[in-house]
Amino acid sequence: MTVDNQQYFGTATRLSDKTQFEQLNFLILQSLLKLETSSLVRVVSVNASGLAPVGTVNVVVLVDQLTGDNQTRPGVEIPNVPYFRLQGGANAVIIDPKPGDMGMCCFASRDISSVKASRRAAPPGSLRHHDFSDGMYVGGFLNAAPTQYIHFTDSGIVVNSPYAVTVDAPAATVNAPDIQMNGNVQVTGNFSVNGTMTNNGTNIGSTHTHGGVQTGGGNTGAPN
């Protein structure tokens, strides 16, 4: 039995040059490996955030690259990648990426640089295709558990925040047969109640009465 001690590099095998089919198959595979499709990435920096037009991120590819002799090389950093925001017209859910986030970067089939610059329809900026330079970031893969969230469960919706929650609107309506509040409540402005208002089980609304009533300058008793 003979042993083939020849070392092959990259995707080449001992069969790659044996037949015309194997040679053609090798060339096709080499061409396909030049096409970037999508990859897991980590956010390095965020170039815009908050109440502003959607910005871009710098990301680094998490899957190490391989040389022809199977040596690993760290993934490259890709700058100026547009990130996804859930938005329709002037309505949006703003959850901008943060450095350290893991997500997916997908790569367009054509050069999108002109569209990124003008934010409107434009011809491709070059003849490149399926390239790292034309990435688009979508966040939320393989990240840790959040500490601030809106959680949709089978029994309802949970809104949790370790910080203040602010609702800014000219009017707000809550339709619920039962509302419970734990903690202090402060009201700035008029407060009106249509119905019974109680304090520790005692009616303090318009129908309650006081004992110990006397004419003159005395005070009434506590509500009955």
C-alpha positions in Angstrom: 0.0 0.0 0.0 1.4 3.4 -0.9 0.9 6.5 1.2 0.2 9.9 -0.3 2.4 12.3 1.7 1.6 15.3 -0.5 0.3 18.2 1.5 -2.8 20.0 0.1 -3.7 23.6 0.9 -7.0 25.4 1.2 -9.9 23.4 -0.3 -7.7 21.3 -2.6 -7.7 17.6 -2.1 -5.7 14.7 -3.8 -8.6 14.4 -6.3 -8.9 18.1 -7.3 -6.8 17.7 -10.4 -7.6 14.1 -11.3 -10.4 14.7 -13.8 -11.9 17.7 -15.7 -15.0 17.5 -13.4 -12.9 17.7 -10.2 -10.9 20.6 -11.6 -14.1 22.5 -12.6 -15.7 21.7 -9.2 -12.6 23.0 -7.4 -12.7 26.3 -9.4 -16.4 26.7 -8.7 -15.9 26.2 -4.9 -13.0 28.7 -4.9 -15.3 31.3 -6.5 -18.1 30.6 -4.1 -15.8 31.1 -1.1 -15.2 34.7 -2.3 -18.9 35.5 -1.8 -19.8 36.9 1.6 -23.4 36.1 2.6 -23.9 36.6 6.4 -21.9 36.1 9.6 -22.1 36.5 13.3 -20.4 39.7 14.5 -19.8 41.8 17.6 -20.4 45.5 17.8 -17.2 47.5 18.4 -18.7 51.0 18.4 -21.9 52.8 17.6 -21.7 55.9 15.4 -25.2 57.3 16.2 -27.9 56.5 18.8 -30.9 57.9 20.6 -33.5 60.1 19.1 -31.8 60.6 15.7 -31.8 59.1 12.2 -30.7 55.5 12.2 -26.9 55.4 12.4 -24.1 52.9 11.8 -21.9 50.5 13.7 -18.4 49.2 13.5 -18.5 45.4 13.9 -15.9 42.6 14.0 -16.5 39.2 12.4 -16.6 36.5 15.1 -15.8 33.5 12.9 -12.0 33.4 12.5 -10.6 33.1 9.0 -8.4 30.3 7.9 -5.3 30.4 5.8 -4.5 27.8 3.1 -2.5 25.8 5.7 -5.4 25.9 8.2 -3.9 28.6 10.5 -6.5 30.9 12.1 -6.6 34.6 11.8 -8.9 36.9 13.8 -12.0 38.2 12.0 -11.7 41.6 10.4 -13.4 44.8 11.6 -16.0 46.3 9.3 -16.7 50.0 9.6 -19.8 52.1 8.8 -22.4 49.3 8.8 -26.1 50.5 8.8 -28.0 48.8 11.7 -31.7 47.8 11.8 -34.3 49.8 13.7 -38.0 48.7 13.8 -39.6 51.8 12.2 -42.5 52.7 10.0 -42.8 56.3 8.8 -42.3 58.6 11.9 -43.1 55.7 14.3 -40.3 53.6 15.8 -39.1 51.4 18.6 -35.7 52.7 19.5 -33.4 50.0 20.8 -30.0 51.0 19.4 -27.0 48.6 19.5 -24.4 48.8 22.3 -20.7 47.9 22.1 -20.3 44.3 22.9 -23.6 43.2 21.4 -23.6 40.1 19.2 -25.7 40.1 16.0 -25.8 39.2 12.4 -24.2 41.0 9.5 -25.7 40.2 6.1 -24.0 41.4 2.9 -25.7 42.9 -0.1 -25.3 41.4 -3.5 -24.2 44.8 -4.9 -22.3 47.9 -3.7 -24.7 49.9 -1.5 -22.3 52.8 -0.7 -24.2 55.3 -3.0 -27.5 54.5 -1.3 -26.0 54.8 2.1 -24.6 58.3 1.2 -27.8 59.6 -0.4 -30.5 57.6 1.5 -32.4 57.2 -1.8 -32.2 55.1 -5.0 -28.8 55.2 -6.6 -26.7 53.0 -9.0 -24.0 50.8 -7.4 -20.9 52.6 -6.3 -18.7 50.0 -7.9 -18.7 46.5 -9.5 -18.0 44.7 -6.2 -20.6 42.1 -5.0 -21.2 40.1 -1.9 -18.5 42.1 -0.1 -17.7 42.8 3.6 -18.0 46.5 2.7 -21.7 46.2 2.0 -22.9 44.8 5.3 -26.1 45.5 7.2 -26.4 44.7 10.9 -29.3 43.1 12.7 -28.8 42.7 16.5 -29.9 40.2 19.1 -28.1 36.9 18.6 -26.4 34.9 21.5 -26.6 37.9 23.9 -26.9 37.7 27.7 -30.2 38.0 29.6 -31.5 41.7 29.6 -32.2 43.7 32.8 -34.6 46.1 31.1 -37.2 44.7 28.9 -40.8 44.2 27.7 -41.7 40.6 28.1 -44.7 39.0 26.3 -45.7 36.0 28.3 -48.7 33.5 28.1 -50.2 35.3 31.1 -49.7 38.9 30.1 -47.1 41.6 29.3 -44.3 42.5 31.8 -42.5 45.9 31.6 -39.4 45.9 33.7 -36.9 48.7 34.2 -34.3 49.4 36.9 -34.7 53.1 36.0 -37.5 55.6 35.6 -40.3 55.0 33.1 -41.6 58.1 31.4 -44.7 58.4 29.2 -44.9 61.7 27.3 -48.3 62.3 25.6 -51.0 65.0 25.5 -53.5 62.4 26.8 -53.3 58.8 28.0 -56.1 56.3 28.7 -55.9 53.0 30.5 -58.9 50.7 30.2 -58.7 48.1 32.9 -61.3 46.9 35.5 -58.6 46.7 38.2 -55.5 48.7 38.6 -53.1 48.2 41.5 -50.2 50.5 42.4 -47.5 49.7 44.9 -45.6 52.7 46.2 -46.1 56.4 46.6 -48.3 58.4 44.1 -47.8 62.1 43.4 -50.2 64.1 41.3 -49.5 67.6 39.8 -52.7 69.1 38.7 -56.4 68.4 39.2 -57.5 64.9 40.4 -61.1 63.8 39.8 -62.8 60.5 40.6 -66.1 59.2 39.2 -67.0 56.6 41.7 -66.1 55.7 45.3 -62.8 56.8 46.8 -61.7 55.0 50.0 -58.8 55.3 52.5 -58.1 52.2 54.5 -61.6 51.0 53.8 -63.3 54.3 54.7 -65.3 56.2 52.1 -63.7 59.6 51.7 -65.6 60.6 48.7 -68.7 62.8 48.4 -71.0 60.5 50.4 -69.0 60.1 53.6 -70.0 61.7 56.9 -68.1 63.0 60.0 -68.9 62.5 63.6 -68.5 65.0 66.5 -70.0 67.9 64.6 -70.5 71.0 66.7 -71.4 74.6 65.8 -68.8 77.2 66.2 -65.0 76.9 65.7 -64.6 73.2 66.5 -63.2 70.6 64.1 -65.2 67.6 62.9 -64.3 64.1 63.8 -62.8 61.5 61.5 -64.8 60.2 58.5 -67.3 57.5 59.5 
